[in-house]
Amino acid sequence: MKRKVQIYEYEKVNSLLDRIEKLSNVVYNTFYEDRDKSYQSLYCYSFCKFNNKNVTITTRWGENLLPTTYVFTRDHTPAHLKQGSEEYALLKRAGGEYIPDFANDEWAIEHLGKQDGKFTTKNAGIQKYNPKFNHLNVYAYEYDLKSAYLSVMYDKIPDTRYPMYNHTLEEGEIGFIVTDKLVLIKEPGLEVEIAFKLIETPSKLRNYCTRWFNRKEQKDDETLKRTAKSQIVDPIGYLQYHNPYLRAYIVETCNYKIESLIDSEHFILCNTDAIFSDVKLDLDIGPKLGQFKLNEGYMSLDGLNYDSDEFGDVHRGKQKNNYYEVVNNRLVKLEEIE
Protein backbone atom coordinates (compact mmCIF):
# COMPACT_ATOMS: atom_id res chain seq x y z
CA MET A 1 0.00 0.00 0.00
CA LYS A 2 0.98 3.61 -0.50
CA ARG A 3 -0.71 6.92 0.09
CA LYS A 4 -1.38 9.71 -2.42
CA VAL A 5 -1.05 13.44 -1.90
CA GLN A 6 -1.77 16.27 -4.34
CA ILE A 7 0.73 19.11 -4.70
CA TYR A 8 -0.70 22.43 -5.87
CA GLU A 9 2.43 24.57 -6.45
CA TYR A 10 4.94 23.70 -9.15
CA GLU A 11 7.78 25.12 -6.99
CA LYS A 12 7.05 22.39 -4.43
CA VAL A 13 7.38 19.77 -7.17
CA ASN A 14 10.83 21.09 -8.04
CA SER A 15 11.81 21.27 -4.36
CA LEU A 16 10.69 17.67 -3.85
CA LEU A 17 12.73 16.57 -6.88
CA ASP A 18 15.79 18.39 -5.50
CA ARG A 19 15.43 16.56 -2.22
CA ILE A 20 14.87 13.04 -3.54
CA GLU A 21 17.80 13.38 -5.94
CA LYS A 22 20.00 13.89 -2.86
CA LEU A 23 18.48 11.03 -0.86
CA SER A 24 17.80 8.34 -3.48
CA ASN A 25 18.29 7.26 -7.07
CA VAL A 26 15.55 8.90 -9.14
CA VAL A 27 14.19 6.98 -12.12
CA TYR A 28 12.51 9.42 -14.47
CA ASN A 29 9.55 8.70 -16.75
CA THR A 30 8.69 5.42 -15.05
CA PHE A 31 5.65 4.88 -12.86
CA TYR A 32 6.29 3.18 -9.54
CA GLU A 33 3.82 0.46 -10.62
CA ASP A 34 5.84 -0.18 -13.81
CA ARG A 35 9.26 -0.48 -12.19
CA ASP A 36 11.23 -3.59 -13.14
CA LYS A 37 13.06 -6.01 -10.87
CA SER A 38 16.41 -4.22 -11.19
CA TYR A 39 15.07 -1.61 -8.76
CA GLN A 40 15.42 -3.57 -5.54
CA SER A 41 13.56 -1.33 -3.11
CA LEU A 42 11.74 1.93 -2.94
CA TYR A 43 14.03 2.92 -0.09
CA CYS A 44 16.87 3.23 -2.60
CA TYR A 45 14.86 4.48 -5.58
CA SER A 46 12.26 7.14 -6.30
CA PHE A 47 10.12 7.22 -9.42
CA CYS A 48 8.98 10.29 -11.37
CA LYS A 49 6.70 10.28 -14.40
CA PHE A 50 5.99 13.36 -16.52
CA ASN A 51 3.02 13.05 -18.86
CA ASN A 52 0.80 15.52 -20.71
CA LYS A 53 -1.42 16.14 -17.72
CA ASN A 54 0.29 15.06 -14.50
CA VAL A 55 3.60 14.85 -12.72
CA THR A 56 3.65 11.75 -10.50
CA ILE A 57 6.43 11.18 -7.95
CA THR A 58 6.60 8.12 -5.68
CA THR A 59 9.16 8.04 -2.87
CA ARG A 60 9.54 7.62 0.88
CA TRP A 61 11.67 9.30 3.53
CA GLY A 62 12.41 6.42 5.85
CA GLU A 63 12.67 2.64 5.87
CA ASN A 64 9.61 2.19 8.06
CA LEU A 65 7.35 4.70 6.32
CA LEU A 66 4.75 3.96 3.66
CA PRO A 67 5.68 5.06 0.15
CA THR A 68 3.90 8.23 -0.89
CA THR A 69 2.84 9.24 -4.40
CA TYR A 70 2.75 13.00 -4.98
CA VAL A 71 0.58 14.19 -7.87
CA PHE A 72 0.74 17.58 -9.55
CA THR A 73 -1.70 18.35 -12.37
CA ARG A 74 -0.25 20.54 -15.12
CA ASP A 75 -3.70 21.94 -15.98
CA HIS A 76 -4.57 22.85 -12.35
CA THR A 77 -7.46 20.37 -12.12
CA PRO A 78 -8.03 18.24 -8.99
CA ALA A 79 -6.17 14.92 -9.02
CA HIS A 80 -7.86 11.59 -8.51
CA LEU A 81 -6.16 10.17 -5.43
CA LYS A 82 -8.02 6.96 -4.71
CA GLN A 83 -5.94 3.76 -4.99
CA GLY A 84 -6.79 1.19 -7.65
CA SER A 85 -7.08 -1.43 -4.91
CA GLU A 86 -9.70 0.68 -3.13
CA GLU A 87 -11.74 1.05 -6.31
CA TYR A 88 -11.44 -2.66 -7.02
CA ALA A 89 -12.65 -3.42 -3.48
CA LEU A 90 -15.95 -1.64 -4.28
CA LEU A 91 -16.39 -3.73 -7.43
CA LYS A 92 -15.53 -6.92 -5.54
CA ARG A 93 -18.00 -6.08 -2.79
CA ALA A 94 -20.74 -5.69 -5.38
CA GLY A 95 -19.79 -8.84 -7.27
CA GLY A 96 -19.11 -10.97 -4.21
CA GLU A 97 -18.65 -14.64 -5.02
CA TYR A 98 -19.21 -13.93 -8.73
CA ILE A 99 -15.78 -12.29 -8.95
CA PRO A 100 -13.50 -15.06 -7.62
CA ASP A 101 -9.78 -14.45 -7.11
CA PHE A 102 -7.34 -16.30 -9.42
CA ALA A 103 -4.22 -14.72 -7.91
CA ASN A 104 -3.05 -18.10 -6.57
CA ASP A 105 -4.68 -20.35 -9.16
CA GLU A 106 -2.03 -22.78 -10.45
CA TRP A 107 -3.52 -23.19 -13.93
CA ALA A 108 -3.86 -19.42 -14.43
CA ILE A 109 -0.30 -18.74 -13.24
CA GLU A 110 1.19 -21.45 -15.46
CA HIS A 111 -0.74 -20.66 -18.63
CA LEU A 112 -1.10 -16.88 -18.43
CA GLY A 113 2.17 -15.99 -16.74
CA LYS A 114 2.54 -13.58 -13.86
CA GLN A 115 4.90 -10.73 -12.98
CA ASP A 116 4.82 -8.40 -9.96
CA GLY A 117 1.44 -9.83 -8.99
CA LYS A 118 -0.17 -9.12 -12.38
CA PHE A 119 -1.13 -11.71 -15.01
CA THR A 120 0.88 -10.96 -18.13
CA THR A 121 -1.73 -11.51 -20.85
CA LYS A 122 -2.32 -8.22 -22.69
CA ASN A 123 -5.98 -7.58 -23.45
CA ALA A 124 -6.16 -3.94 -24.46
CA GLY A 125 -8.68 -1.68 -26.06
CA ILE A 126 -8.54 -1.38 -29.84
CA GLN A 127 -7.12 1.70 -31.55
CA LYS A 128 -7.49 1.84 -35.33
CA TYR A 129 -7.62 4.54 -37.97
CA ASN A 130 -8.30 4.70 -41.68
CA PRO A 131 -5.24 5.94 -43.68
CA LYS A 132 -7.69 7.24 -46.27
CA PHE A 133 -8.52 10.14 -43.93
CA ASN A 134 -5.03 10.77 -42.58
CA HIS A 135 -3.93 14.43 -42.55
CA LEU A 136 -7.35 15.57 -43.75
CA ASN A 137 -9.87 17.90 -42.15
CA VAL A 138 -13.19 16.08 -42.38
CA TYR A 139 -16.70 16.48 -41.02
CA ALA A 140 -17.19 13.51 -38.73
CA TYR A 141 -19.81 11.81 -36.60
CA GLU A 142 -18.52 10.40 -33.33
CA TYR A 143 -20.56 7.64 -31.68
CA ASP A 144 -19.47 7.19 -28.08
CA LEU A 145 -20.71 4.06 -26.28
CA LYS A 146 -21.87 5.31 -22.89
CA SER A 147 -19.88 3.68 -20.07
CA ALA A 148 -18.84 0.81 -22.33
CA TYR A 149 -17.32 -1.41 -19.62
CA LEU A 150 -20.35 -1.06 -17.37
CA SER A 151 -22.71 -1.76 -20.27
CA VAL A 152 -21.04 -5.13 -20.85
CA MET A 153 -20.99 -6.01 -17.17
CA TYR A 154 -24.64 -4.97 -16.71
CA ASP A 155 -25.87 -7.43 -19.34
CA LYS A 156 -24.16 -10.78 -18.68
CA ILE A 157 -20.91 -12.01 -17.16
CA PRO A 158 -18.97 -15.28 -17.39
CA ASP A 159 -19.45 -17.37 -14.28
CA THR A 160 -15.75 -17.59 -13.47
CA ARG A 161 -16.47 -19.51 -10.27
CA TYR A 162 -16.58 -22.73 -12.32
CA PRO A 163 -13.89 -22.90 -15.04
CA MET A 164 -13.98 -25.72 -17.60
CA TYR A 165 -10.60 -26.71 -19.05
CA ASN A 166 -9.91 -28.00 -22.60
CA HIS A 167 -13.59 -27.69 -23.36
CA THR A 168 -15.81 -27.70 -26.46
CA LEU A 169 -18.07 -24.66 -26.31
CA GLU A 170 -21.82 -25.10 -26.08
CA GLU A 171 -24.63 -22.55 -26.40
CA GLY A 172 -24.50 -19.99 -23.63
CA GLU A 173 -20.77 -20.42 -23.00
CA ILE A 174 -17.67 -18.39 -23.83
CA GLY A 175 -14.05 -19.42 -23.71
CA PHE A 176 -10.48 -18.35 -24.26
CA ILE A 177 -7.42 -19.48 -26.16
CA VAL A 178 -4.20 -18.27 -24.56
CA THR A 179 -1.67 -16.44 -26.74
CA ASP A 180 -0.01 -13.22 -25.63
CA LYS A 181 -3.56 -12.31 -24.68
CA LEU A 182 -6.78 -14.13 -23.84
CA VAL A 183 -8.50 -14.59 -27.21
CA LEU A 184 -12.26 -14.54 -26.63
CA ILE A 185 -14.17 -17.34 -28.41
CA LYS A 186 -17.98 -17.38 -28.57
CA GLU A 187 -18.87 -19.84 -31.32
CA PRO A 188 -20.33 -23.18 -30.11
CA GLY A 189 -18.43 -26.27 -31.20
CA LEU A 190 -14.98 -24.73 -30.99
CA GLU A 191 -12.29 -26.05 -28.67
CA VAL A 192 -10.96 -23.66 -26.05
CA GLU A 193 -8.41 -23.92 -23.25
CA ILE A 194 -10.70 -22.53 -20.58
CA ALA A 195 -14.46 -21.88 -20.71
CA PHE A 196 -17.24 -20.43 -18.58
CA LYS A 197 -21.03 -20.30 -18.71
CA LEU A 198 -22.55 -16.91 -19.37
CA ILE A 199 -25.00 -15.91 -16.65
CA GLU A 200 -27.34 -13.00 -16.00
CA THR A 201 -25.50 -10.37 -14.02
CA PRO A 202 -26.40 -10.58 -10.31
CA SER A 203 -28.61 -7.75 -9.03
CA LYS A 204 -26.00 -6.26 -6.68
CA LEU A 205 -23.52 -5.96 -9.53
CA ARG A 206 -26.17 -4.41 -11.76
CA ASN A 207 -26.94 -1.89 -9.02
CA TYR A 208 -23.22 -1.06 -8.88
CA CYS A 209 -23.22 -0.40 -12.64
CA THR A 210 -26.32 1.79 -12.45
CA ARG A 211 -25.09 3.76 -9.45
CA TRP A 212 -21.72 4.70 -10.92
CA PHE A 213 -23.17 5.41 -14.36
CA ASN A 214 -25.69 7.83 -12.83
CA ARG A 215 -22.93 9.55 -10.86
CA LYS A 216 -20.83 9.96 -14.00
CA GLU A 217 -23.78 11.59 -15.74
CA GLN A 218 -24.05 14.35 -13.09
CA LYS A 219 -23.44 17.33 -15.36
CA ASP A 220 -23.10 19.94 -12.60
CA ASP A 221 -20.58 18.18 -10.35
CA GLU A 222 -17.18 17.78 -12.02
CA THR A 223 -15.54 16.23 -8.96
CA LEU A 224 -18.21 13.53 -8.69
CA LYS A 225 -18.06 12.96 -12.42
CA ARG A 226 -14.27 12.53 -12.37
CA THR A 227 -14.44 10.15 -9.41
CA ALA A 228 -17.15 8.12 -11.12
CA LYS A 229 -15.14 7.83 -14.36
CA SER A 230 -12.20 6.41 -12.41
CA GLN A 231 -14.46 4.03 -10.50
CA ILE A 232 -15.88 2.76 -13.79
CA VAL A 233 -12.56 2.22 -15.58
CA ASP A 234 -9.83 1.56 -12.99
CA PRO A 235 -11.25 -1.59 -11.32
CA ILE A 236 -11.46 -3.28 -14.73
CA GLY A 237 -7.72 -2.74 -15.09
CA TYR A 238 -7.15 -3.99 -11.55
CA LEU A 239 -8.92 -7.26 -12.44
CA GLN A 240 -5.64 -8.20 -14.15
CA TYR A 241 -4.29 -8.96 -10.67
CA HIS A 242 -7.26 -11.07 -9.59
CA ASN A 243 -9.60 -12.17 -12.40
CA PRO A 244 -8.07 -11.73 -15.87
CA TYR A 245 -10.89 -13.75 -17.46
CA LEU A 246 -13.60 -11.28 -16.44
CA ARG A 247 -11.39 -8.39 -17.54
CA ALA A 248 -10.69 -10.00 -20.93
CA TYR A 249 -14.39 -10.70 -21.46
CA ILE A 250 -15.34 -7.07 -20.76
CA VAL A 251 -12.57 -5.51 -22.85
CA GLU A 252 -12.90 -7.87 -25.82
CA THR A 253 -16.71 -7.60 -25.88
CA CYS A 254 -16.34 -3.82 -26.14
CA ASN A 255 -13.77 -4.27 -28.90
CA TYR A 256 -16.00 -6.62 -30.87
CA LYS A 257 -18.98 -4.28 -30.61
CA ILE A 258 -17.01 -1.36 -32.04
CA GLU A 259 -15.14 -3.44 -34.66
CA SER A 260 -18.46 -4.75 -36.00
CA LEU A 261 -19.30 -1.16 -37.00
CA ILE A 262 -16.16 -0.59 -39.10
CA ASP A 263 -16.83 0.22 -42.75
CA SER A 264 -13.63 0.61 -44.78
CA GLU A 265 -15.16 3.34 -46.92
CA HIS A 266 -16.56 5.61 -44.19
CA PHE A 267 -14.75 4.57 -40.99
CA ILE A 268 -12.29 7.24 -39.80
CA LEU A 269 -11.09 6.16 -36.37
CA CYS A 270 -12.14 3.95 -33.48
CA ASN A 271 -11.18 2.91 -29.97
CA THR A 272 -12.69 0.65 -27.31
CA ASP A 273 -15.81 2.75 -26.79
CA ALA A 274 -16.15 5.06 -29.78
CA ILE A 275 -16.19 5.10 -33.56
CA PHE A 276 -15.88 8.05 -35.96
CA SER A 277 -17.47 7.99 -39.41
CA ASP A 278 -17.88 10.49 -42.24
CA VAL A 279 -21.53 9.41 -42.59
CA LYS A 280 -24.28 8.94 -40.02
CA LEU A 281 -24.71 5.42 -38.64
CA ASP A 282 -27.95 3.71 -37.65
CA LEU A 283 -27.20 3.24 -33.94
CA ASP A 284 -29.17 3.41 -30.71
CA ILE A 285 -28.71 7.03 -29.57
CA GLY A 286 -29.84 8.01 -26.10
CA PRO A 287 -28.96 8.87 -22.50
CA LYS A 288 -29.05 5.36 -21.03
CA LEU A 289 -26.25 2.99 -20.11
CA GLY A 290 -25.09 1.13 -23.22
CA GLN A 291 -26.63 3.60 -25.68
CA PHE A 292 -24.51 5.80 -27.95
CA LYS A 293 -23.91 9.52 -27.58
CA LEU A 294 -23.51 11.42 -30.85
CA ASN A 295 -21.07 14.30 -31.34
CA GLU A 296 -20.34 15.82 -34.72
CA GLY A 297 -18.04 18.42 -36.23
CA TYR A 298 -14.83 18.88 -38.17
CA MET A 299 -11.82 16.87 -37.04
CA SER A 300 -8.22 16.45 -38.18
CA LEU A 301 -6.47 13.11 -38.03
CA ASP A 302 -2.78 12.35 -37.59
CA GLY A 303 -2.59 8.59 -37.24
CA LEU A 304 -4.15 7.70 -33.91
CA ASN A 305 -3.98 11.32 -32.77
CA TYR A 306 -6.96 13.51 -33.49
CA ASP A 307 -8.10 17.00 -32.67
CA SER A 308 -11.32 18.96 -32.94
CA ASP A 309 -12.78 22.22 -31.75
CA GLU A 310 -16.28 21.20 -32.74
CA PHE A 311 -16.79 18.18 -30.45
CA GLY A 312 -17.89 18.67 -26.87
CA ASP A 313 -15.08 16.56 -25.42
CA VAL A 314 -11.29 16.92 -25.41
CA HIS A 315 -9.85 14.23 -27.66
CA ARG A 316 -6.60 12.34 -27.88
CA GLY A 317 -3.80 14.57 -29.09
CA LYS A 318 -5.49 17.76 -27.93
CA GLN A 319 -3.72 19.23 -24.95
CA LYS A 320 -5.74 21.71 -22.91
CA ASN A 321 -4.63 24.25 -20.31
CA ASN A 322 -1.11 22.95 -19.86
CA TYR A 323 0.73 25.76 -18.10
CA TYR A 324 4.13 24.10 -17.62
CA GLU A 325 7.03 22.74 -19.64
CA VAL A 326 9.57 20.15 -18.47
CA VAL A 327 13.17 21.36 -18.73
CA ASN A 328 16.00 19.22 -17.34
CA ASN A 329 13.54 17.21 -15.22
CA ARG A 330 12.06 20.32 -13.62
CA LEU A 331 8.85 22.23 -14.20
CA VAL A 332 9.05 25.69 -15.75
CA LYS A 333 6.02 27.91 -16.15
CA LEU A 334 5.35 28.62 -19.83
CA GLU A 335 5.18 32.37 -19.32
CA GLU A 336 8.66 32.22 -17.79
CA ILE A 337 9.99 30.46 -20.88
CA GLU A 338 8.45 33.11 -23.14
SEGUVO-408661 format. One record per residue (C-alpha): x, z, y. Coordinates in steps of 0.001 Angstrom, whole numbers, plus 524288, in hexadecimal, padded with zeros to 5 digits. Layout:
SEGUVO-408661
XZY;...
end
This chain:
SEGUVO-408661
800008000080000;803D07FE0880E1E;7FD3A8005681B0A;7FA977F687825ED;7FBEA7F89583484;7F9147EF0C83F8B;802DE7EDA884AA6;7FD487E913857A2;8097B7E6CB85FF8;813517DC3E85C99;81E5F7E4AE8621D;81B867EEAE85778;81CD07E3FB84D3C;82A4C7E09885262;82E227EEF785312;829C17F0F384505;831BD7E524840BB;83DB27EA84847D9;83C4A7F754840AC;83A147F229832EF;8458D7E8CD83444;84E247F4D183645;8482F7FCA282B16;845847F26782099;847757E46081C5F;83CC17DC50822C3;8376E7D0A981B46;830DD7C775824C8;8254F7BE90821F9;821F57C5378152A;816157CDC181313;8188D7DABA80C6C;80EEE7D681801CC;816CF7CA117FF4D;824277D0637FE1B;82BE37CCB17F1FC;833017D58F7E88B;840167D44C7EF81;83ADE7DDCD7F9BA;83C3F7EA5E7F212;834FC7F3DC7FACC;82DDB7F4818078C;836D07FFA880B69;841E77F5DB80CA2;83A0F7EA2F81181;82FE27E76781BE1;827867DB3381C39;823187D3998282D;81A2B7C7C282826;817647BF7983435;80BC77B654832F9;8031D7AF1F83CA4;7FA707BACB83F0F;801227C75F83AD0;80E127CE54839FE;80E467D6F882DE6;8191A7E0F482BA7;819C87E9CF81FB4;823C77F4C581F64;825488037581DC4;82D9180DC982451;8307C816DB81910;83180816EC80A53;8258881F7B8088C;81CBA818AE8125F;8128C80E4D80F74;8162D80093813C1;80F3D7FC848202B;80B167EED48241A;80AC07EC8C832C6;802417E13F8376D;802E17DAAE844B1;7F95A7CFAA847B1;7FF027C4EF85038;7F18D7C194855B9;7EE247CFC585943;7E2DA7D0A984F90;7E0A77DCDF84742;7E7EA7DCC183A45;7E14B7DEBF82D44;7E7F37EACB827BD;7E0AB7ED9781B33;7E8CD7EC8480EAD;7E57C7E223804A9;7E45B7ECD07FA69;7DA1D7F3C4802AC;7D21F7E7568041C;7D3537E4947F59E;7CE937F2657F2A8;7C1B47EF487F99A;7BFFD7E2F87F16D;7C3587EA5D7E4F8;7B9B07F51A7E842;7AEF87EAF97E9C7;7B2B67E3967DD79;7B55D7EF8E7D525;7B7247EC637C6CB;7B4F47DDE87C996;7C25F7DD0A7CFFD;7CB487E2397C530;7D9CE7E4357C78A;7E3577DB377C053;7EF7F7E11F7C684;7F4187E6577B951;7EDBA7DC397B081;7F8107D7327A708;7F23D7C9957A56D;7F0EE7C79E7B421;7FED07CC4C7B6C9;804AB7C39E7AC33;7FD1B7B7377AF51;7FBB37B8017BE0C;8087C7BE9D7C18E;809EB7C9D97CAF6;813267CD4F7D613;812D37D9187DF2D;805A07DCDF7D998;7FF537CFA87DC63;7FB927C55E7D247;803727B9307D530;7F93A7AE8B7D309;7F6F37A7617DFE3;7E8A07A46A7E266;7E7EC7A0737F09B;7DE1779A307F974;7DEA178B717FA9D;7E434784BF806A0;7E2BF776008072F;7E23D76BAD811BE;7DF9675D2C81259;7EB897556081735;7E1F574B4181C45;7DEB9754658279C;7EC58759B082A0E;7F0A5759CB8385D;7E3497551983CD0;7D97275B56845E9;7CC7875A7583ECE;7BEC175FC884065;7BCDA768B3834CA;7B29A7710B82E22;7B7A677DD18289C;7AFB07844381DD6;7B3F77925381C14;7AF1C7995A80FD9;7AA947A692814C3;7B2577B19880E5B;7B6647A8C380329;7BC567B3577FA82;7B07E7BC2A7FBDE;7A7467B0D67F921;7ADD17AE8A7EBF6;7AE027BCEF7E888;79FBE7BEB57EC96;79AF57B4797E2FB;7A1A47B70B7D5E2;7AE537BCF67D11A;7B5E27BC0F7C453;7B4097C83A7BC29;7C27A7CB667BB4D;7BFA87D7E27B3C6;7BF397CFDB7A736;7C9BF7C5417A68C;7C9627BB4379B88;7D6937B597797A9;7D9457A7BA7929E;7CAEA7A4C3793D6;7C241798A0793CC;7B96F7993A79FAB;7AAC079A1E79DF2;79FC9798DD7A7EB;7A04D7A3AF7B1EC;7AEE17A6247B03F;7BAF97A2EB7B82A;7C9207A3667B425;7D7137A13D7B857;7E2FF799CD7B3E5;7EF967A00C7B8A3;7F97A7978D7BFC7;7FFF379BE37CC58;7F21779F9B7CFE6;7E5807A2E17C8D2;7DEC8795B47C701;7D01F797F77C735;7C8A5791017BC47;7B9C2790687BC20;7B64D785A57B283;7B09778A627A56F;7B8067861F79966;7C57D786F079F64;7CFFF7900579A3B;7D52D79A3F7A392;7DF267A52C7A28F;7D6307AF977A7FF;7C7857AF1E7AA86;7BCA57B76F7B037;7ADD97B6E77B0AF;7A7EA7B4537BDF7;79E587BEF27C1D8;795347C17F7CD36;79C637C9397D77B;798DB7D7BB7D6B0;7903E7DCBA7E1B8;79A757E5EC7E78A;7A4247DACB7E8B3;799C67D20D7EEC9;796C87DCBF7F89A;7A54C7DD517FBDD;7A5497CE9C7FE6E;799357CF59806FE;79DFC7DB1B80EAE;7AB2C7D55781261;7A57C7C7EA81522;79BA57CDE281E92;7A66E7D5958254E;7AE9E7C952826EB;7A31D7C28782D45;7A20B7CCDA8380E;7A4707C405843B3;7A5C67CECD84DE7;7AFA17D79084706;7BCE37D10D84577;7C34D7DD0583F66;7B8E17DE12834DB;7B9707CF7A8329C;7C8427CFAC830F7;7C7957DB3D827A3;7BD047D48D81FB5;7C4E07C7E881E95;7D0587CF8A8190F;7C7827D6F980FBE;7C1FA7CA2080ACC;7CEF57C31F808A8;7D99B7CD448061C;7D40F7D3C37F9CE;7D3387C67A7F331;7E1D87C50E7F549;7E4167D2E07F065;7DD2B7CF677E3A5;7E9F77C8B77DFFC;7EF3C7D6527DCFF;7E3A07DA8F7D4C4;7DA847CF947D075;7E07D7C2067D22E;7D5727BBCE7CA4C;7CAE47BFC77D3EE;7D3817BB7C7DF3D;7D6437AE3F7D8F4;7C7CC7AC297D634;7C4117AEEB7E45F;7CEEA7A6BA7EA7C;7CD9F79B217E145;7BEBE79AE57E24E;7C028799E37F116;7CA3978F187EF54;7C17C7876B7E622;7B5DF788707EF4B;7BD92782D77FAAF;7C4D77789E7F291;7B7E3773607ED75;7B49D76F747FB7D;7C0DE767447FDB4;7BE4475906800DF;7CAC5751188025E;7C4CA748B780D10;7BF4B75360815E9;7C66175FDE811D9;7CFFA7648581C4A;7D4B3771F181813;7D09677D3980F6D;7D45778AED80B5F;7CE70795528028B;7C2417975C80ABC;7C0EB78BAD813C3;7C0C277CE6813EE;7C1F87738A81F76;7BBBF7660D81F34;7BA2775B00828F5;7ABE77599E824C4;7A12A763A9822EE;79F787690B8152D;792D076CF180E7D;795C177B6980CAC;78E0D7880880D55;78FD678C7D81B76;78B7079A0881F48;78EE27A820822A3;78E817ADD7814ED;799777B17580BAA;79DFE7A5518046D;797FE79BB080E10;7A03E792D4816A9;7A29A7944782533;7A42B7878182C9C;7ADB07858F837DE;7B0897786383DD1;7B98A7727D847F0;7C61376AE6849C1;7D1D876F52841EB;7DFDF76ADE84044;7E6BC76B7183334;7F52876D258303C;7F5DF76E8582193;7EFCB77B8A81E17;7F06F77FFC82C3D;7E4CC77D31834C3;7E05A7805E84266;7D3CC77F5084A0C;7CE16783FA856D0;7C0657801A852CC;7BE667890D84704;7BA1A7970B848EF;7C51779CB5840AC;7D3E579CBC8421C;7D982793F983798;7E6377931583030;7F12978E61838EC;7EA8A792E584564;7F17C79E8684B22;7E9967A684854D1;7EDE57B0AC85EBC;7FBAF7B268859A2;802D97B94C8649D;810267BB2B85E20;81B737B346858CF;8255E7B7D784EBB;833707B6D48536C;83E817BC4984B14;834E47C48E8433D;82F1F7CAD184F62;822907C885856DA;8235E7C2768645D;817887C0E686D09;814EA7B28886FCA;8143B7B48487E77;821D77BA8787DDD;827077AE72876FE;821017A59D8815A;
end
